[in-house]
Amino acid sequence: MRMKPSVLVTAGPTREKIDPIRFISNYSTGTFGYRIAKEARRRGLRVTLISGPTHLEAPQGVKLVRVDSAVEMLKAVKQKIGSCGLLIMAAAVSDWRPVSASKTKIKRRGIKKILELVENPDILKSLGARRGKVLVGFALETEDLEKNAARKLKAKRLDLIVANKLTAGDRIFGDKRLDVLIMDRFGNKTTARHKTKRELAKIILDKALNFTL
């Protein structure tokens, strides 16, 4: 009998500092990643959860590593990846960060401010080059869901991608029911409609573990 794989899950947003008080971030609550980590642990898997800032408590038995920025998340992933065979990258990582962060609060002085940004490292793409591990990515799109998800699946060399669409007025963050499209690298597609994130966690793990068993 083969050993069950260890699982690394990323969750939540990242925060990219502008000054000691302000930052760039997004609406992610981390709920999806935490649900996946909890379900993986329920199945008896060893789980490491690397989380951006959230108000959630780590599931019992899960090893939690807290980070703030995308650079910190990448460093933590690199430190933990060696012992993990299944990587589920559910974090909403900021694509950009300020070129530099002010050490003191930026005051309003009645003049125009320009915030210069630089791209953050692409954590997901950097992991796609590591064979021998199963890699699951996520995509939130506002248009052309299947086309954009398929492009990301291929470009980042994923085994699975979980994609959903944000439309005007939607509030998908938090513990909401979702419609998602799940695609694998063999071209198989599954649509799961009006599912809770707990239900989706079970579906995602079932599919991901098929690559490892």
Secondary structure, DSSP 4 states (H G I P E B T S, - for coil): -PPPPPEEEEESB--EESSSS-EE--S--SHHHHHHHHHHHHTT--EEEEE-S-SPPPPTTPEEEE--SHHHHHHHHHHHGGG-SEEEE--B--SEEESS--SSPPPP-SS-----EEEPP-HHHHHTT-TTSEEEEEEEESS-HHHHHHHHHHHTT-SEEEEEE--TT---SSS--EEEEEEETTS-EEEEEEE-HHHHHHHHHHHHHHTT-
